[in-house]
Amino acid sequence: MALVAAPSIADPRLSTRWHEGTVQRRRILLGAGVAVAILGAAALVVLLEVVSVVVALTWVALGAIAWRPLVGLYVALGMVMLFEAGGADQLMLPGFYFNSGLSGSLGVPIISSPLELLLVLTFASWLGRLACSRVREFHKGVLF
């Protein structure tokens, strides 16, 4: 078994110049990634019009829910408050699709509505984060 020597003071990885360069490279890489994402989103908007924006926002919301499950509750509350379940107003049409079952509106053989699927996904993300965390305790909130 070989012993690994501790870094010395002369090691370039311990200098502030090296860390500043690393931070600068990360910023450039992040900026390039954001630029590519913006150009890709713009190309989708040009090709598919409104549908691509909805798909992109859906993927962003799903990623945010997987990262923080509480975001799923915020998204569900916002969608329910933003769009009514039905009515004669054409601006409330997304609310009809969001609150009604997919089998009745799109002909897809799924019994639950997108709202229910969102809440199930949020619950599954919460359970997954709980299973992966080191703390296995459930802390009661104010309502309990």
Secondary structure by P-SEA (a helix, b strand, c coil): cbbbbccccccccccaaaaaaaaaaaaaaaaaaaaaaaaaaaaaaaaccaaaaaaaaaaaaaaaaaacaaaaaaaaaaaaaacccccccccaaaaaaacccccccccccccccaaaaaaaaaaaaaaaaaaaccccbbbbcccc
